[in-house]
C-alpha cells in the first residue's frame, strides 16, 4: 500500500513518535509511506533522527487551498491509497482530498472533548474511518456525537517487544550516579500539565519523608512551550528536592531507563487514551503505578499487574510508591504479570497488521462505492516525488 501521513504539529510527543515508527515499519515491510510535516519543527527534527521518510511542507492553517493542492498532487503522482490525519488542522487540510475520492483515515488518540459542532461534523461526514486508540474514545464519539460505531476501529498502541525485553543492563543508574540498592522511581513522558509531573513532585516529597533513600527520575522535555519543563524544575527546587529528583531531559534510550527503574509511574490527569509508556513499562518487566485515565483501567488490574490510583491524588501516589518499595514480592508479581500481558497483547507487528487490514478494507470499500474516484484523482505512473517537486 501507499500511505501518506499528514502531521501539522510542531511539537514532539508520543503520538508523533508512534507515527514515525509506523511509517518506518511500513517502508521496511514492502509498502510505501511518507510523513508530511512542517519544516523547522520538533517533528521534522526528531523524525529525521529516526530516519523517517519526510516531505517538508508548511502546514500553516486548516484552510489552505495551496497546501491541499500540493498534497493532492503528491497523492496523484504517488498513487496514494490512504491519507492519515491526526489533528483537527490535518483533517481540514486533507478534507478537499477526501471529497475528491481519496480515502481518509482520521486517528483519535486523546480523550479530550471534540468541542465545536464543526469538528464533530468532520468526524461524522469528512472521513472514511476513525481509528481510535482506545474503546473509551469510541464510546465517547458514539454517545456524544452520534457517530456510527461501524465507522470506528479501535486499535490500541503497541511496542517493539524485543527492544524492551528484559533483562537489560541498568546502565542509566550508573550514568546518574544511583547505586543498585537505591529505590529508583521513573516517570517517562513529555512534560506538560496533563501528564501530572507536578503531582509526582508533591508525591515524591511525601515519599521521601518515609524513605529518604528513594530517588526519582523524570525523563522527557516540555512540549510546545519548553518552559513547562522549567515549571517542573522550579517546583522541585522550591520543595528542596533538587538532589532527590533528577530531570534527565529527552532521551532515545528509554529501554535502558526502564531497566534501571524499580518502578514506573504514570501520573496523567487526563487526555491520555492509550499511553505508550504503559506498554513500554510492561514490556520492560517493570512494576507500574498508573492513574485511571484512558484505557489504563481496562489493562491494568489493581494489585495484579500494577497499582491503580485516582488522577491528581498525590497522597495515593505516594502510598503506592511506598508499597512497592516495601513489598518487593508484590512489585515482582505485578511486573511478571505486566510482562506476560505485553507479550500477549502489545506486539507492534500485530498492531500494524491490524491497521493494514483496516486500510485494505477501506480502499476496497472506496473502490466499490465510488467508481468515479479514479477520474477525480488522476493517477500518473511516476512512483516517487521529491520534496522539491512537491513544492513546484
C-alpha positions in Angstrom: 0.0 0.0 0.0 1.0 3.6 -0.5 0.1 5.7 2.6 0.6 9.4 3.3 0.6 10.7 6.9 -0.1 14.4 7.5 1.2 15.8 10.8 0.9 19.6 11.3 2.0 19.6 14.9 5.2 21.4 15.6 5.8 19.7 19.0 7.1 16.2 19.5 5.3 13.7 21.7 4.2 10.1 22.0 1.7 10.2 19.1 4.2 11.8 16.7 6.8 9.2 17.8 4.4 6.3 17.1 3.5 7.8 13.7 7.2 7.7 12.7 7.5 4.1 13.9 4.5 3.1 11.8 6.0 4.8 8.7 9.3 3.1 9.2 7.7 -0.2 9.7 5.6 0.1 6.5 8.7 1.1 4.5 10.5 -1.9 5.9 7.8 -4.3 5.0 7.3 -3.7 1.3 4.9 -0.7 1.5 5.4 3.0 0.7 4.8 5.6 3.3 5.6 9.3 3.8 5.3 11.8 6.6 4.3 15.4 5.6 5.3 17.8 8.4 6.3 21.4 9.0 9.9 22.3 8.3 11.8 23.8 11.3 9.6 21.8 13.7 10.4 19.4 16.5 8.5 16.7 14.5 10.8 17.3 11.5 13.9 17.2 13.6 13.1 14.1 15.6 11.6 12.2 12.6 14.8 12.9 10.7 16.8 11.4 13.5 14.6 8.3 13.3 15.2 8.0 9.5 11.6 8.5 8.7 10.8 9.4 5.0 9.8 13.1 5.1 8.1 15.6 2.9 8.7 19.1 4.4 5.7 21.4 3.7 4.4 24.5 5.5 1.1 23.5 7.1 0.1 26.9 8.2 -3.7 26.8 8.7 -6.5 24.4 8.2 -8.0 26.4 5.3 -5.1 26.4 2.9 -6.1 25.6 -0.7 -2.5 25.7 -2.0 -1.4 23.2 0.7 -4.3 20.9 -0.1 -3.5 21.2 -3.8 0.1 20.2 -3.2 -1.0 17.2 -1.2 -3.4 16.2 -3.9 -0.6 16.5 -6.5 1.6 14.3 -4.4 -1.2 11.7 -3.9 -1.9 11.7 -7.7 1.8 11.2 -8.6 2.5 8.6 -5.9 -0.8 6.6 -6.2 -1.7 7.1 -2.6 -4.2 4.6 -1.3 -4.9 6.2 2.1 -4.4 9.5 3.7 -3.9 9.7 7.5 -4.6 12.7 9.7 -4.1 13.1 13.5 -5.3 16.6 14.4 -8.1 19.0 13.5 -5.8 21.0 11.3 -4.5 17.9 9.5 -8.1 16.8 8.9 -9.3 20.1 7.5 -6.2 20.3 5.2 -7.0 16.8 3.9 -10.8 17.3 3.6 -10.8 18.5 0.0 -8.8 15.4 -1.0 -11.4 13.2 0.8 -14.2 14.9 -1.2 -12.1 14.2 -4.3 -12.2 10.5 -3.6 -9.1 9.7 -1.6 -9.8 7.6 1.4 -9.1 9.5 4.6 -8.4 7.8 8.0 -8.7 10.0 11.0 -6.9 8.9 14.1 -8.2 9.9 17.5 -5.5 9.5 20.2 -6.9 11.6 23.1 -9.9 11.6 25.4 -10.4 15.4 25.4 -13.8 16.5 24.2 -14.0 17.2 20.4 -15.5 20.6 21.1 -17.3 22.6 18.3 -20.0 21.2 16.0 -17.8 21.8 13.0 -15.2 19.4 14.4 -17.9 16.9 15.1 -19.1 17.3 11.6 -15.8 16.3 10.0 -15.7 13.2 12.2 -19.2 12.2 11.0 -19.1 13.2 7.4 -15.5 14.2 6.5 -13.5 11.0 6.7 -13.7 7.3 5.6 -13.0 5.9 9.0 -11.8 6.8 12.5 -9.1 4.8 14.2 -9.4 5.2 18.0 -6.6 4.4 20.3 -8.9 3.1 23.0 -12.5 1.9 23.4 -13.2 4.8 25.7 -12.8 7.1 22.7 -15.2 5.1 20.6 -17.8 5.2 23.3 -17.4 9.0 23.6 -17.7 9.6 19.9 -20.8 7.4 19.6 -22.5 8.7 22.8 -21.8 12.4 22.5 -21.8 12.9 18.7 -23.9 10.1 17.3 -21.1 8.8 15.1 -21.8 5.4 13.5 -19.9 2.8 15.6 -19.2 0.8 12.5 -17.1 3.7 11.2 -14.8 3.5 14.3 -11.9 1.0 14.6 -10.3 0.6 18.0 -6.6 -0.3 17.7 -4.5 0.3 20.8 -0.9 1.2 21.0 1.9 -1.4 20.8 5.7 -1.6 21.1 8.7 -3.5 19.7 8.8 -6.2 22.3 12.3 -7.2 21.6 13.6 -3.7 22.0 12.3 -3.6 25.7 12.7 -7.3 26.6 14.4 -7.9 29.9 17.0 -8.4 31.3 19.0 -5.3 30.3 22.0 -3.6 31.7 20.7 -0.9 34.1 23.5 1.5 32.9 21.2 4.5 33.3 21.7 4.2 37.1 25.5 4.5 36.7 25.1 7.5 34.5 23.0 9.4 37.0 25.0 8.2 40.0 22.5 5.9 41.6 23.7 2.6 43.2 21.8 -0.7 42.7 20.3 -0.7 46.2 18.7 2.7 46.0 14.9 2.7 45.1 14.6 4.5 41.8 11.1 5.7 40.6 10.9 6.6 37.0 8.5 8.8 35.1 8.8 8.9 31.3 6.8 11.3 29.0 6.6 14.7 27.6 6.3 17.4 30.2 3.0 19.2 30.1 0.2 19.9 32.7 -2.0 16.9 31.8 0.9 14.4 32.3 0.9 15.1 36.1 4.6 15.7 36.8 3.8 18.3 39.3 1.6 15.8 41.2 4.6 13.4 41.1 6.9 16.1 42.6 4.4 16.5 45.5 4.1 12.7 45.9 7.9 12.5 46.0 8.1 14.9 48.8 5.7 12.7 50.8 7.6 9.5 49.9 11.0 11.0 51.0 9.6 11.7 54.4 9.4 8.0 55.0 12.0 6.7 52.6 14.7 9.4 52.3 16.9 6.9 50.4 14.5 6.9 47.4 15.3 8.8 44.2 13.2 9.9 41.3 14.0 10.3 37.6 11.7 12.4 35.3 12.6 11.7 31.6 11.2 14.0 28.9 11.0 17.6 27.8 8.4 20.3 27.6 6.2 20.1 24.5 5.4 23.2 22.6 6.2 25.7 25.4 9.6 24.5 26.7 9.1 26.5 29.9 6.8 23.7 31.0 9.9 21.8 31.9 11.2 24.8 33.8 8.0 24.9 35.8 8.6 21.3 37.0 12.2 22.2 37.8 11.1 25.2 39.8 8.6 23.0 41.7 11.5 20.6 42.5 13.8 23.4 43.7 11.0 25.0 45.8 10.4 21.7 47.5 14.2 21.4 48.2 14.4 18.2 46.3 17.0 19.0 43.6 19.3 16.3 44.8 16.5 13.7 45.0 14.6 14.2 41.7 16.7 14.0 38.5 15.4 15.7 35.4 17.1 13.7 32.6 15.6 15.5 29.6 14.6 13.9 26.4 16.2 10.5 25.7 16.1 7.9 22.9 17.3 5.1 25.2 14.1 4.6 27.1 14.6 0.8 27.3 17.7 1.5 29.4 15.8 4.0 31.5 13.1 1.4 32.3 15.6 -1.3 33.0 17.2 0.9 35.6 14.0 1.8 37.5 12.4 -0.2 40.3 9.0 1.0 39.2 7.4 3.3 36.6 4.8 6.0 37.5 2.2 7.3 35.0 0.7 10.3 36.8 -1.5 11.6 33.9 -4.5 13.7 34.8 -6.5 13.5 31.6 -6.1 13.4 27.8 -4.2 10.0 27.7 -6.1 7.4 25.7 -3.6 4.6 25.1 -0.3 5.6 26.8 2.7 4.1 25.1 4.6 4.4 28.4 2.3 1.7 30.0 3.1 -0.6 27.1 6.8 0.0 27.3 7.0 -0.4 31.0 5.1 -3.7 30.9 7.3 -4.9 28.0 10.3 -4.0 30.2 9.1 -6.1 33.1 8.7 -3.1 35.4 6.0 -2.7 38.0 3.7 0.2 37.1 1.7 2.7 39.1 -0.9 4.5 36.9 -3.9 6.7 37.1 -7.4 5.8 35.9 -7.3 7.6 32.6 -7.9 6.5 29.0 -7.7 2.7 28.6 -5.4 2.2 31.6 -8.2 0.8 33.8 -9.0 -1.8 31.0 -5.4 -3.0 31.0 -4.0 -2.5 34.5 -5.7 -4.6 37.2 -5.0 -3.3 40.6 -2.6 -5.4 42.6 -2.5 -8.0 39.7 -0.3 -6.2 37.1 0.2 -2.9 38.8 -1.3 -0.4 41.2 -4.2 1.8 40.1 -4.9 5.2 41.6 -7.1 8.2 41.1 -5.6 11.1 39.0 -4.4 14.1 40.8 -4.1 12.3 44.2 -0.5 12.9 45.4 -1.1 11.1 48.7 -2.4 7.9 46.9 0.5 8.1 44.6 3.0 8.4 47.4 1.3 5.5 49.3 1.5 3.3 46.1 5.2 4.1 45.6 6.0 3.2 49.3 4.0 0.0 49.0 6.1 -1.2 46.0 9.3 -0.2 47.8 8.3 -2.0 51.0 6.7 -5.0 49.3 9.1 -6.3 46.7 7.1 -9.5 46.3 4.0 -7.6 45.2 6.2 -5.5 42.8 7.7 -8.6 41.3 4.2 -10.2 40.9 2.8 -7.2 39.1 5.9 -6.9 36.9 5.7 -10.5 35.8 2.0 -10.2 35.0 2.6 -7.0 33.2 5.3 -8.6 31.1 3.1 -11.5 30.3 0.3 -9.1 29.2 2.6 -7.2 27.0 3.9 -10.3 25.3 0.3 -11.4 24.6 -1.2 -8.1 23.6 1.3 -5.4 22.7 3.1 -6.7 19.7 3.9 -3.9 17.3 3.9 -6.2 14.3 0.4 -7.5 15.2 -0.8 -3.9 15.6 0.5 -2.9 12.2 -1.1 -5.9 10.6 -4.4 -5.0 12.1 -4.1 -1.4 10.9 -3.2 -2.7 7.4 -6.2 -4.9 7.3 -8.4 -1.9 8.2 -6.7 0.2 5.4 -7.1 -2.5 2.8 -10.8 -2.8 3.7 -11.1 0.9 3.4 -9.6 1.1 -0.1 -11.8 -1.8 -1.3 -14.9 -0.1 0.1 -13.9 3.1 -1.6 -13.3 1.4 -4.9 -16.6 -0.3 -4.7 -18.6 2.7 -3.5 -17.0 5.4 -5.6 -16.4 4.3 -9.2 -15.7 7.9 -10.2 -12.9 8.4 -7.8 -10.2 7.5 -10.3 -11.4 10.2 -12.6 -11.3 12.7 -9.8 -7.8 11.6 -8.6 -5.9 11.2 -11.8 -3.0 8.8 -11.4 0.3 9.0 -13.0 3.0 6.4 -13.5 5.8 8.1 -11.6 6.1 6.2 -8.3 8.0 8.8 -6.3 8.3 12.5 -5.9 10.9 14.7 -4.2 10.1 17.4 -1.7 11.3 19.9 -4.3 8.9 18.6 -6.9 6.1 18.7 -4.3 6.6 22.4 -3.8 6.6 23.2 -7.5 
